[in-house]
Amino acid sequence: MQVFHTVNGLREILRKHRNSGQKIGFVPTMGNLHDGHLALIKQAKQTNDIVVCSIFVNALQFGLNEDWDKYPRTYDSDCEKLDQEDCDYLFYPEDSEMYPNGLDTQSRVICPTMTDVLCGASRPGHFEGVTTVVSKLFNIVQPDEAIFGIKDYQQLAVIKRMTEDLCLPVKIISAPIHREADGLAMSSRNSYINEDERPKVKVLKQALELIAEQIKAGDLEFTQLEMEAKKRIESEGFKADYVTISNRKTLEPAAVDDREITILGAMYTASARLIDNISINLD
Ligand code: AMP
């Protein structure tokens, strides 16, 4: 695998591949790679000739009191893992390469409404940072396909929407959630979970699953179901941020006649914020 630190270096090599008719797949990440990330690389390899991964811990999407400075950075082991997956190129830019004019005056991409709810409500400005960096990365890599995990469901929905709204010539592919043996969704932030809490964090997935079963069984009292799920999470000692039964595409609260529903949840442990989601079809 070849590593590029500059936009120009990566562009030059990708131009050659594009000109010879090769299809380019792209997997953007913030590094500290786990099996969930590697599954995206595998998926990209299946339908593309060339696979590009990026690792960039994007300061623009972190709030002032968030974990940008302590986010796990594991460059050497990430490179080994990408090599093993036969990833072709890694884009690993410095902050100054991505934001040469600084963060404050950086032009931004805004995807309204969808980004004000759920994680966007608790993390103001987060999705503006995501849509801005992803559109920059799309402009740098110009991939045919970009692969994103369903684990970050709202992020995926926002990126699909941005791509559609801005007519970006990239196909957005979604990849299933990779989980630990007890059901916890894999995440770079799982390393923040302390030992006492670790056996209990599966409650987030369990609470969402219970809602899915209740809806399938015909219970459409969504507000009540959401409240009960939050209580269940709090009974394990965690702080529920939100549990929301949403329309899968718009992320607005689901209507009782919606057929495609996504149940999303977020909770705080002592030192981590965890998210998860489950989708159900009612037809
Ligand atoms: P991150 O490095 O956390 O920004 O994630 C990079 C990409 O990997 C995003 O598209 C995530 O949705 C995806 N991803 C992270 N965790 C998982 C997981 N457990 N299963 C599948 N995809 C994941």
Residues whose N, C-alpha, C, O or C-beta is under 5 A from the ligand:
A	BS01	AMP	P28 T29 M30 G31 G36 H37 I147 F148 G149 I150 K151 D152 A175 P176 I177 H178 A185 M186 S187
